[in-house]
Amino acid sequence: MDGFVVWVESTTLSRSIVQYRWIWPLCEVIHFIGLTLVIGIAGFFDVRLMGFMKRVPLSAARDLMPLAIAGFLMNLTTGATFFIGAPHQYVNNVAWWAKVFFLVLAGLNAMFFETTLGARTMNLGAGDDTPRSAKIVGAVSLVSWLGVLYWGRMLPYIGNAF
């Protein structure tokens, strides 16, 4: 992994990210905005999937998902910028790997929902309760995104533990 880190840090893009001091703070702001969109909207949808806020039709909660996807894309772009700018801060950091684990878990959970439960549950209207399987998917999603948030926040505090 050290050879990969050395190679990334030697690229013009990596050096530019570090050299232009405004890039990192700007990406931090964009990353935070993207995170609020993902956690706020996906969290709202997850809570509805878990059976809360039954007066809100599930389809209405899902209508906000394009904003969550936009937030995720903002975070993907800025996260890649952080990684390219300082890969040594991430590759040996247990918090980063935990964050990646929860990102993968959230993605697999969303894929499971879309391919198995999505069509069935989207027909539920206001006042309808969600099936147990949807509640589990919502809980796993909420825990996954909170895990991404927690471990991302722990990155500077845990450091390179490997």
SVG drawing of the C-alpha trace seen along z (x, -y; Angstrom):
<svg xmlns="http://www.w3.org/2000/svg" viewBox="-54 -29 60 38">
<polyline fill="none" stroke="black" stroke-width="0.4" points="0.0,0.0 2.9,-2.3 3.9,-2.3 0.4,-3.3 0.5,-6.2 3.8,-7.4 2.5,-7.2 -0.7,-9.1 1.1,-11.8 3.5,-12.2 0.8,-13.1 0.2,-16.7 -3.4,-16.5 -2.3,-15.5 0.3,-18.2 -2.2,-20.8 -4.8,-19.9 -2.1,-20.5 -0.5,-23.5 -3.7,-25.5 -4.7,-26.0 -8.3,-27.0 -9.2,-23.6 -9.2,-21.6 -11.5,-24.0 -13.8,-24.4 -14.1,-20.7 -14.8,-20.4 -17.7,-22.8 -19.1,-21.0 -18.6,-17.6 -20.6,-18.9 -23.4,-20.1 -23.5,-16.8 -23.5,-15.0 -26.5,-16.9 -28.4,-16.1 -27.6,-12.4 -28.1,-12.0 -31.2,-14.3 -33.0,-12.9 -32.0,-9.2 -32.5,-9.4 -36.0,-10.8 -36.8,-8.0 -35.3,-5.3 -37.3,-6.5 -40.5,-6.3 -39.5,-2.8 -39.1,-1.9 -42.8,-2.7 -42.6,-6.1 -44.4,-9.2 -47.1,-7.1 -49.0,-10.2 -46.3,-10.7 -46.8,-8.5 -43.6,-6.5 -43.6,-7.7 -43.6,-11.3 -40.5,-10.6 -38.8,-8.9 -39.5,-11.9 -36.7,-13.6 -34.1,-11.0 -32.6,-12.8 -31.4,-15.4 -29.8,-12.7 -28.1,-11.3 -26.8,-14.7 -25.4,-15.0 -23.8,-11.6 -22.2,-12.6 -20.9,-15.8 -19.4,-13.6 -17.9,-11.1 -16.2,-13.9 -14.9,-15.8 -13.9,-12.5 -11.9,-11.5 -10.3,-14.9 -9.3,-14.4 -7.9,-10.9 -5.9,-12.1 -4.6,-15.1 -3.4,-13.1 -3.7,-9.3 -1.3,-8.7 -3.9,-10.0 -6.4,-7.3 -4.9,-4.0 -3.5,-3.0 -6.3,-4.5 -8.7,-2.1 -11.4,-4.8 -11.3,-5.3 -11.6,-1.5 -14.6,-1.4 -16.1,-4.3 -15.6,-2.5 -17.2,0.6 -20.3,-1.3 -20.5,-3.0 -20.5,0.4 -23.1,1.7 -25.3,-1.3 -24.9,-0.7 -25.6,3.0 -28.6,2.4 -30.0,-0.2 -29.5,2.2 -31.3,5.0 -34.2,2.6 -34.4,1.5 -34.3,5.0 -36.5,6.8 -38.8,4.5 -38.9,1.1 -41.8,1.7 -44.0,3.4 -43.4,0.8 -43.8,-2.3 -47.5,-1.5 -48.1,-2.1 -50.0,-5.2 -50.4,-7.6 -51.3,-5.7 -50.1,-2.3 -47.5,-0.5 -44.4,0.9 -43.6,4.7 -41.0,6.0 -38.5,6.5 -38.7,2.8 -38.3,1.8 -35.1,3.9 -33.8,2.3 -34.6,-1.2 -32.8,-0.4 -29.7,1.0 -29.6,-2.0 -29.9,-4.5 -27.2,-2.6 -25.0,-2.5 -25.2,-6.2 -24.6,-7.1 -21.6,-4.7 -20.3,-6.6 -20.8,-9.9 -19.2,-8.7 -16.1,-7.0 -15.6,-9.9 -15.6,-12.3 -13.1,-10.0 -10.6,-10.1 -8.4,-12.8 -8.6,-11.5 -7.8,-7.8 -5.0,-8.4 -2.9,-5.7 -3.5,-2.7 -2.0,0.0"/>
</svg>
